[in-house]
Amino acid sequence: MDYLAFFQLDDDPFRLTPDPQYFFPSQEHNEILNSLNYAIEQKEGFSLVVGQPGTGKTTILRILIDHWKDKAEIALVMTPRLSPEEFLQAILEDLNIKLGKKSKNEMLKTFRDVLIKHSATGKRIIIIVDEAQNVPDDTIEELRLLSNLETEKEKLLQIILMGQPELKKKLEAAHLKQLDQRITIRAILRPLTRSETSDYINFRLIKAGKGTIVFEDKARKKIYSMSKGIPRLINLVASRALMAAFVSGSAVVSADHVKFAVEHLAGEGRSFWERYLPWFRYGAIGLALLILAVIGFYKFSGTTTAKMPAAPAAAGTQVQNVETKGAAEPATPASSTTAPSAQSQKPAAKNSSKAASRPTGKKPETQKAVKVMPPETELPQPAASKKYVTVAAPSANMRGAPDIGSEKVAWVAKGATYPVLESRQDTTGRTWYRVQHPSGKECWISKRVVTEKNR
C-alpha cells in the first residue's frame, strides 16, 4: 500500500521544501511579517531579519514577495558575493531598468529618476538581499549609498537584509556603523517552543488532510528534544518517524518510532568508526592481496623469462633474435643441397678467409628486429553530459524571450529543476537558458537565479 494512502493523507505533511501553503503562523513569524509589511508601507528604509538555518526565513520571504508582487517592483539578490558595480547592475536588471553601457554615475542618476516616477504613483521599490552575511563590506557600503536616494519627505527605496546570526555581528563592526544606524526594523527569528512544536505538527497534518495519524505526547516531546524547535529539523525527524510507523503497520507514531528515526538519521546511533571500520578492514585486506599478487607476478615473470622458449613467429613475419652473442654465421647458399667433403672444406676455408680479408666496397647488411604491435582497439567514448538548471531563488520569472524586458509567461519556485534546451546571451551579456515549463511552454530563465549541473 502507498505511504500516503495508508495514513489517508492527500499530501506529504513534512516535506522539506518551503511551501507558503504550509506556513505555520506562530506568534514570532507573524510579528516579523507584520513588521516587514509595515516598513514597506511606511517607507522606513532598512529592515533586518536574522535567524538560524531552517527557522523559516525563506518561507517568510516567499509570503512577503507574494503579498507585494502586484504592488511593488522587487529586486531579489540571491548571489550576494558581488562587487558594488555588479550588485548595482543586478538590481537594475531585476527591476527591468535597461541602461546599456553607462557609467556608474549615469546608472545612479537613471535609477533615481525611476524611483521618483514610481513614488509619484505610489508603487514601492523593494530590494531583498538573502544570505546577506556573505555580502562583501564594500558592497554593503554601496547599499548604504543607495539608501540616500530619497526626497525631503520619504525614502524612495526599501531594503531588506536577511541572513544568519553572523550578519548581526557583522553589521556591529565599527566601519559599518553608519549603515547599522539606519536599520529601523530588527527581527530575530527564533526556534519554536515545545508547545508551538506540537501545534506545528498538528497544523501540517491538517494541511495534508489529517488522515488517521496520531502522534503520542511522548513522541512530540522527543521530536522537540531532537529538533530544538527548528522547523526544518522537525520536518526531518517527523517524516522519518512517520515512515517507521508505516513500516511497522501502525497509525500511531510512538516515542520508539521517533527514536528509530533519530538513530537512522544519525547512522543508527553509532560513531563514524563503528559504522565504517569493517569496510576499511575489508578494503585494506583486499589492497594487500592485490599488492602481493602484483609482486608475485613480476617476480615469477622475471625469473622465467630466460627459460621461456620463443613463441613461434606468425606467418610472413621475420623475428630476429637481437641477444645472440658473437658474430652471425654466414647464410648457406640456396643452391647448395649436399655437404662438401672434408678435403674440400679446407681450401674453401682458405678462400673464404682471403675473400673476407679483401674489401668488397659494400657495407655489410644488418638485420633489424621487427616489433609486432597488437591490433589497435577503440576505447569506449563517454556519453555526452546534459546540463540541468535548478532555481536557487525563492521565486523566479520565466520569460518569453532571452531579454529582461520580455513578457513574463510563468512563475517558478525554488528547487524546480529543468533540462537546458539552449543557452544564449542578450545584448548586455546576461546569459539565459531555454527550458520547458511543466505546462509545455518553452520559456527563458536568467542564469542569475539558477544553479547549473551536468548529468
C-alpha positions in Angstrom: 0.0 0.0 0.0 1.1 3.5 -0.7 2.6 5.6 2.1 0.0 8.4 1.9 -2.9 6.0 1.3 -2.0 4.0 4.4 -2.4 7.2 6.5 -5.3 8.5 4.4 -3.3 11.7 3.5 -3.7 13.9 0.5 -0.1 15.2 0.6 3.2 14.7 2.4 2.9 16.8 5.6 6.6 17.0 6.4 8.3 17.6 3.1 11.4 19.9 3.4 10.6 22.4 0.5 9.5 25.8 1.8 5.8 25.9 0.7 3.8 29.1 1.6 0.7 26.9 1.9 2.3 25.1 4.9 3.4 28.4 6.6 2.8 28.0 10.3 1.7 31.3 11.7 3.5 31.3 15.0 3.5 34.5 17.1 7.1 35.3 16.1 6.6 34.6 12.4 3.5 36.7 12.3 5.2 39.6 14.1 8.1 39.6 11.7 5.8 39.5 8.6 3.8 42.4 10.0 6.9 44.4 10.8 8.2 44.0 7.3 4.9 44.9 5.7 4.8 48.0 8.0 8.3 49.0 7.0 7.4 48.8 3.3 4.1 50.6 3.7 5.7 53.4 5.7 8.9 53.5 3.5 11.1 53.0 6.5 14.3 52.3 4.6 16.4 49.4 6.0 15.0 46.2 7.7 17.0 43.3 9.1 15.9 39.7 9.7 18.3 37.1 11.1 17.8 33.5 12.1 19.4 30.1 12.3 19.3 27.9 9.2 16.0 26.1 9.0 13.9 28.5 11.1 11.7 29.7 8.2 13.4 32.7 6.7 12.9 31.6 3.1 9.2 30.8 3.7 8.7 34.3 5.2 10.5 35.7 2.1 8.1 33.9 -0.3 5.0 35.1 1.5 6.3 38.7 1.6 7.0 38.5 -2.2 3.6 37.0 -2.9 2.0 39.8 -0.9 3.8 42.7 -2.7 4.5 41.3 -6.2 1.5 43.2 -7.7 2.0 46.4 -5.8 5.8 46.9 -6.0 8.8 46.3 -8.1 11.1 43.7 -6.3 14.7 43.0 -6.9 15.8 39.8 -5.2 19.6 39.2 -4.9 20.4 35.5 -4.2 24.1 35.7 -5.1 25.4 38.4 -2.7 29.1 37.8 -3.4 29.2 40.6 -5.9 31.3 43.7 -6.4 29.5 47.1 -5.9 29.2 47.6 -9.7 27.9 44.0 -10.3 25.5 44.4 -7.4 24.0 47.6 -8.7 23.7 46.1 -12.2 22.0 43.0 -10.9 19.4 45.2 -9.0 18.7 47.3 -12.1 18.2 44.2 -14.3 15.8 42.7 -11.8 13.8 45.9 -11.9 13.7 45.9 -15.7 15.7 49.1 -15.9 17.7 48.9 -19.2 20.8 51.1 -19.2 23.2 49.5 -21.7 26.8 50.6 -21.4 26.7 53.6 -19.0 29.0 54.9 -16.3 28.1 54.3 -12.6 27.1 57.9 -12.2 24.7 57.7 -15.1 23.3 54.4 -13.8 22.6 56.0 -10.4 21.0 59.1 -12.0 18.7 56.9 -14.1 17.8 54.8 -11.1 16.9 57.9 -9.1 14.6 59.1 -11.9 12.8 55.7 -11.9 12.4 55.8 -8.2 10.9 59.3 -8.2 8.5 58.2 -11.0 7.3 55.2 -9.1 7.0 57.2 -5.9 4.6 59.6 -7.6 2.3 56.6 -8.5 2.5 55.1 -5.0 4.4 52.0 -6.2 7.2 50.7 -3.9 10.7 49.7 -4.9 12.0 46.8 -2.7 15.5 45.3 -2.7 15.8 42.0 -0.8 19.2 40.5 -0.1 19.2 36.9 1.0 22.1 35.3 2.8 23.3 38.9 3.4 26.1 37.7 5.8 28.1 36.9 2.6 27.9 40.4 1.1 31.4 42.0 0.9 31.9 45.1 3.0 32.3 47.4 0.0 29.1 46.2 -1.4 27.3 46.8 1.9 28.6 50.4 1.6 27.0 50.6 -1.9 23.7 49.6 -0.3 24.1 52.4 2.2 24.7 54.9 -0.6 21.6 53.6 -2.4 19.5 54.3 0.7 20.5 58.0 0.3 18.2 58.2 -2.8 15.3 60.0 -1.1 13.1 63.1 -1.2 12.6 65.6 1.5 9.6 63.6 2.8 10.3 60.0 2.3 12.7 57.2 1.4 12.4 56.1 -2.2 13.8 52.6 -1.6 13.1 49.9 0.9 16.0 47.4 1.6 15.5 44.1 3.5 18.6 42.2 4.6 18.0 38.5 5.6 20.7 36.2 6.9 22.1 34.1 9.6 23.1 35.3 13.1 26.6 36.3 12.0 25.0 39.1 9.9 24.0 40.9 13.0 27.6 40.7 14.4 29.0 41.8 11.0 26.9 45.0 11.0 28.1 45.9 14.5 31.6 46.4 13.2 32.9 49.9 13.5 33.4 50.5 9.8 29.7 49.6 9.1 28.3 51.7 11.9 26.6 54.2 9.5 24.5 51.5 7.9 23.7 49.9 11.2 22.3 53.2 12.5 19.9 53.3 9.5 18.2 50.0 10.3 14.7 50.8 11.7 13.3 47.2 11.8 15.3 44.5 13.5 13.9 41.0 13.9 15.4 37.7 15.2 13.7 34.5 14.1 14.0 32.1 16.9 13.1 28.3 17.0 9.6 27.2 18.1 8.8 26.5 21.7 7.7 23.0 22.8 4.0 23.8 22.7 4.5 25.5 19.3 6.3 22.4 18.0 3.2 20.3 19.0 0.9 22.8 17.3 3.2 22.9 14.2 2.9 19.1 13.8 -0.9 19.3 14.1 -1.1 22.2 11.7 0.9 20.4 8.9 -1.1 17.2 9.4 -4.4 19.1 9.0 -3.0 20.9 5.8 -2.1 17.4 4.4 -5.6 16.0 5.0 -5.2 14.9 8.7 -5.9 11.3 7.9 -5.6 8.7 10.7 -2.3 9.6 12.1 -1.8 10.1 15.8 1.4 11.4 17.4 1.7 10.4 21.0 2.7 13.1 23.6 6.0 11.3 24.3 6.7 11.3 20.6 6.1 15.0 20.3 8.3 15.7 23.2 11.1 13.6 21.7 10.7 15.4 18.4 11.1 18.8 20.1 14.1 17.5 22.1 15.9 16.3 19.0 15.0 19.3 16.7 15.3 22.1 19.3 12.2 23.6 17.7 13.8 24.3 14.3 11.1 23.7 11.7 13.3 22.1 9.1 14.6 19.5 11.7 11.0 18.9 12.9 10.0 18.0 9.4 13.0 15.7 9.0 12.5 13.8 12.3 8.7 13.6 12.0 8.9 12.4 8.4 11.3 9.5 9.3 9.1 8.7 12.3 6.1 8.5 10.1 7.9 6.2 7.8 8.9 4.0 10.7 5.3 3.8 11.8 4.2 2.9 8.2 6.8 0.1 8.1 5.5 -1.3 11.4 1.9 -1.0 10.2 0.9 1.4 12.9 -1.3 4.5 12.6 0.1 5.8 15.9 3.6 7.4 16.0 5.2 6.5 19.3 8.4 7.6 21.0 10.0 4.4 19.8 9.3 5.4 16.2 10.9 8.7 16.8 13.9 7.1 18.4 14.3 4.8 15.4 14.1 7.8 13.1 16.8 9.7 15.1 19.1 6.6 15.1 18.5 6.2 11.4 19.4 9.9 10.7 22.5 9.6 12.9 23.7 6.5 11.2 21.9 4.0 13.6 23.4 5.8 16.6 26.9 4.5 16.0 30.0 6.6 15.6 31.8 7.0 12.3 34.4 4.4 13.1 31.9 1.9 14.4 29.9 2.1 11.2 32.7 2.1 8.6 35.7 0.4 10.3 34.7 -3.1 8.9 34.7 -1.7 5.4 38.1 -0.1 6.0 39.4 -3.5 7.1 38.0 -5.3 4.1 39.5 -2.7 1.8 42.9 -2.9 3.5 42.9 -6.7 3.2 41.9 -6.6 -0.5 44.6 -4.0 -1.2 47.3 -6.1 0.5 46.3 -9.2 -1.5 46.4 -7.2 -4.7 49.9 -5.8 -4.0 51.2 -9.3 -3.1 49.7 -10.7 -6.4 51.4 -8.0 -8.4 54.7 -8.5 -6.7 54.4 -12.3 -7.2 53.6 -11.9 -10.9 56.6 -9.7 -11.6 58.9 -11.9 -9.6 57.8 -15.0 -11.4 57.9 -13.4 -14.8 61.4 -12.0 -14.2 62.9 -15.4 -13.2 61.4 -17.4 -16.0 61.9 -15.0 -19.0 65.3 -16.6 -20.0 63.9 -20.1 -19.8 60.8 -19.5 -21.8 61.0 -20.8 -25.4 60.5 -18.2 -28.1 57.0 -18.0 -29.4 56.5 -19.2 -33.0 56.5 -16.3 -35.4 53.3 -15.5 -37.3 53.2 -16.4 -41.0 55.1 -13.8 -43.1 56.7 -12.2 -40.0 60.5 -12.3 -39.6 61.6 -12.3 -35.9 65.3 -11.6 -35.2 67.0 -12.7 -32.0 68.8 -9.5 -31.0 70.5 -11.1 -28.0 72.7 -13.5 -30.0 76.4 -13.5 -28.8 79.3 -13.4 -31.2 79.3 -12.8 -35.0 76.4 -14.1 -37.0 77.1 -17.2 -39.1 77.1 -16.7 -42.9 74.0 -18.0 -44.6 74.3 -21.2 -46.7 73.7 -20.6 -50.4 70.3 -21.6 -51.5 71.8 -23.7 -54.4 73.8 -26.0 -52.1 71.9 -29.2 -51.3 74.8 -31.6 -50.2 77.5 -31.1 -47.6 81.1 -30.8 -49.1 83.8 -33.4 -48.2 86.4 -32.8 -45.5 89.2 -32.3 -48.1 87.2 -29.7 -50.0 86.4 -27.9 -46.8 90.0 -26.7 -46.1 90.7 -24.8 -49.3 87.2 -23.4 -49.1 88.0 -22.1 -45.7 91.3 -20.5 -47.0 89.5 -19.0 -49.9 86.8 -17.7 -47.7 89.3 -16.2 -45.3 91.0 -14.4 -48.1 87.8 -13.3 -49.5 86.8 -12.0 -46.1 90.1 -10.0 -45.9 89.6 -8.3 -49.3 87.5 -5.2 -49.2 84.4 -5.5 -51.4 83.3 -1.8 -51.2 79.9 -2.8 -49.9 78.7 -2.3 -46.4 77.5 -5.4 -44.5 73.8 -5.6 -44.3 72.3 -5.5 -40.9 69.0 -7.1 -39.9 66.6 -5.1 -37.8 64.3 -6.6 -35.2 60.7 -6.4 -36.3 58.4 -5.3 -33.5 55.0 -6.9 -33.7 52.4 -4.5 -32.4 49.0 -5.6 -31.1 45.9 -4.6 -33.1 44.5 -1.2 -32.2 41.4 -1.3 -30.2 38.8 1.5 -29.9 38.2 2.8 -26.4 34.6 3.4 -25.5 33.8 7.1 -25.5 32.0 8.6 -22.5 28.4 9.7 -23.1 27.9 13.4 -23.5 26.6 15.0 -20.3 23.5 17.1 -20.3 23.1 20.4 -18.4 20.3 21.0 -15.9 19.4 24.2 -14.0 17.8 24.4 -10.6 16.0 27.5 -9.4 18.1 29.0 -6.5 15.9 32.0 -5.8 12.7 31.7 -3.6 10.8 32.5 -6.8 11.8 33.3 -10.4 10.2 34.6 -13.5 10.2 32.7 -16.8 10.1 35.0 -19.9 9.0 34.6 -23.5 12.4 35.7 -24.8 16.0 35.9 -23.6 15.6 39.5 -22.5 14.9 41.1 -19.1 12.2 43.3 -20.7 10.3 40.5 -22.4 6.9 39.3 -21.2 6.7 37.2 -18.0 5.0 33.9 -19.1 5.4 31.8 -15.9 6.5 31.8 -12.3 8.5 29.0 -10.7 9.5 28.3 -7.1 12.9 27.4 -5.6 14.1 23.9 -6.2 12.4 23.4 -9.6 14.8 21.6 -12.0 14.7 21.7 -15.8 17.0 20.4 -18.6 18.6 23.1 -20.7 17.5 23.2 -24.3 19.6 26.2 -25.4 21.7 28.9 -23.8 22.0 32.5 -25.2 23.4 35.9 -24.2 21.4 39.1 -24.6 22.9 42.5 -25.6 24.0 43.2 -22.1 26.0 40.0 -21.8 23.5 38.3 -19.5 23.1 34.6 -20.0 19.7 33.0 -20.5 18.6 29.3 -20.6 15.7 28.0 -22.7 13.8 25.4 -20.7 10.4 23.7 -20.9 7.8 24.7 -18.3 5.6 21.9 -16.9 2.7 23.5 -18.8 4.5 22.6 -22.0 5.6 26.2 -22.9 9.2 26.8 -23.8 10.5 29.7 -21.7 13.7 31.6 -20.9 15.2 31.9 -17.4 18.1 34.0 -16.3 21.4 32.4 -15.2 21.4 34.7 -12.1 18.6 32.9 -10.4 19.6 29.3 -11.1 22.5 26.9 -10.3 23.9 24.6 -13.1 24.8 20.9 -13.0 25.8 18.4 -15.6 24.3 14.9 -15.5 
